[in-house]
Amino acid sequence: MSKANQLKDYFLSHRHVTNELIGKIEQKDYDFKPTPSSMSTKELVLHMVTSFYQFASAAAKQAPKSLHDEASNPELHELAQLYTDETVQLIESLTDEDLKELIDLTAIMGIELPAENLLNIAIDHEINHKGNLFVYVRLMGHTDLPMFVKK
């Protein structure tokens, strides 16, 4: 199995859970915040799915496309699936050689990293915020929650 497929599978083992949690969020709860300084539920979800897509675009040496129009107020679960599908395509496009290439992130993170490391950072970022999302969904009253990872 290629390294890109391993990364894709690991990403999806977490994103499937993220998407399941997002599927529990009703539109009436998009503005929910567990504390005044927290991101709203909608902001958190959009941050998660767009950030990973942007990291994957950078790893693939592509500019991220605009995948949705904020003004259209799309359902979060639909956006999550759209960004998941586009992110998977980007990861699948990478060869083992591509994953070794340095990505210049000096303007954003002050460092150049191999594409593989960038994707691992993106996965860690997803895991961190998925923990936040568990708390949000639990505070909304949901008790039937998925396990932390899913194959």
C-alpha positions in Angstrom: 0.0 0.0 0.0 1.3 3.4 -0.9 2.1 6.0 1.8 -0.6 8.3 0.3 -3.2 5.5 0.8 -2.0 4.9 4.3 -2.4 8.6 5.1 -5.8 8.7 3.4 -7.0 5.7 5.4 -5.8 7.3 8.6 -7.4 10.6 7.8 -10.7 8.9 7.0 -10.6 6.8 10.2 -11.0 10.2 12.0 -13.0 12.1 9.4 -15.7 9.4 9.3 -16.3 10.1 13.0 -16.1 13.9 12.5 -18.8 13.6 9.7 -21.0 11.4 12.0 -20.8 14.0 14.7 -21.6 16.8 12.2 -24.6 14.8 11.1 -26.1 15.1 14.6 -26.0 18.9 14.5 -29.2 20.6 13.6 -29.3 24.0 11.9 -30.8 25.6 15.0 -27.5 24.7 16.8 -25.1 26.2 14.3 -24.6 29.3 16.5 -24.2 27.2 19.7 -21.0 28.0 21.7 -20.1 26.1 24.9 -18.5 29.3 26.2 -18.6 33.0 25.1 -15.0 32.8 23.8 -15.5 29.5 21.8 -16.1 29.3 18.1 -19.7 28.7 17.2 -20.5 25.1 16.1 -20.6 26.3 12.4 -17.3 28.1 12.7 -15.7 25.0 14.3 -17.0 22.7 11.6 -16.0 25.0 8.8 -12.6 25.5 10.4 -12.0 21.8 10.6 -13.1 20.8 7.1 -11.6 23.8 5.2 -8.3 23.7 7.1 -7.6 20.1 6.2 -8.6 20.8 2.6 -6.1 23.7 2.6 -3.3 21.6 4.1 -4.0 18.8 1.5 -4.0 21.4 -1.3 -0.6 22.8 -0.1 0.8 19.2 0.1 -0.4 18.6 -3.5 1.2 22.0 -4.5 -2.2 23.3 -5.6 -4.2 26.4 -4.7 -7.3 25.4 -2.8 -10.5 26.0 -4.7 -13.5 27.7 -3.3 -15.9 24.8 -2.7 -18.9 26.6 -1.3 -20.7 29.9 -1.2 -21.2 31.2 2.4 -24.3 33.1 1.3 -26.1 30.0 0.2 -26.1 28.7 3.9 -25.5 25.1 3.0 -26.1 22.2 5.5 -22.9 21.4 7.5 -23.1 17.7 6.8 -23.2 18.4 3.1 -20.2 20.7 3.3 -18.3 18.2 5.4 -18.9 15.5 2.7 -17.9 17.8 -0.1 -14.7 18.8 1.6 -14.0 15.2 2.6 -14.4 14.0 -1.0 -12.2 16.8 -2.4 -9.5 16.2 0.3 -9.4 12.5 -0.5 -8.9 13.2 -4.2 -6.0 15.5 -3.3 -4.4 12.9 -1.1 -4.9 10.1 -3.7 -3.1 12.3 -6.3 0.1 12.2 -4.3 2.9 9.8 -5.1 5.5 8.6 -2.5 7.9 11.0 -4.2 5.4 13.9 -3.9 5.1 13.2 -0.1 8.9 13.7 0.3 8.9 17.1 -1.5 9.3 20.1 0.7 6.4 22.5 1.0 7.2 26.1 1.7 5.1 27.2 4.6 7.5 29.9 5.8 4.9 32.6 5.4 2.3 30.7 7.5 4.3 28.5 9.9 7.9 29.7 9.5 9.1 26.4 8.1 9.4 24.1 5.1 8.1 20.6 5.6 7.8 17.4 3.5 4.3 17.0 2.2 3.9 13.9 4.3 4.6 15.8 7.5 2.2 18.5 6.5 -0.6 15.9 6.1 0.3 14.4 9.5 0.0 17.9 11.1 -3.4 18.2 9.4 -4.5 14.9 10.9 -3.3 16.0 14.3 -5.3 19.3 13.9 -8.4 17.3 12.9 -8.0 15.1 16.0 -7.7 18.1 18.3 -10.8 19.8 17.0 -12.7 16.5 16.8 -12.3 16.4 20.6 -13.9 19.8 20.7 -16.7 18.7 18.5 -17.5 15.8 20.8 -18.0 18.2 23.6 -20.2 20.5 21.5 -22.4 17.6 20.4 -22.6 16.2 23.9 -23.6 19.6 25.3 -26.4 19.8 22.7 -27.9 16.7 24.4 -26.7 13.9 22.2 -25.7 10.8 24.1 -25.4 8.2 21.3 -21.9 9.1 20.1 -19.5 7.2 17.9 -16.1 5.8 19.0 -13.1 8.1 18.5 -12.0 6.4 15.3 -13.7 4.3 12.7 -12.4 2.1 10.0 
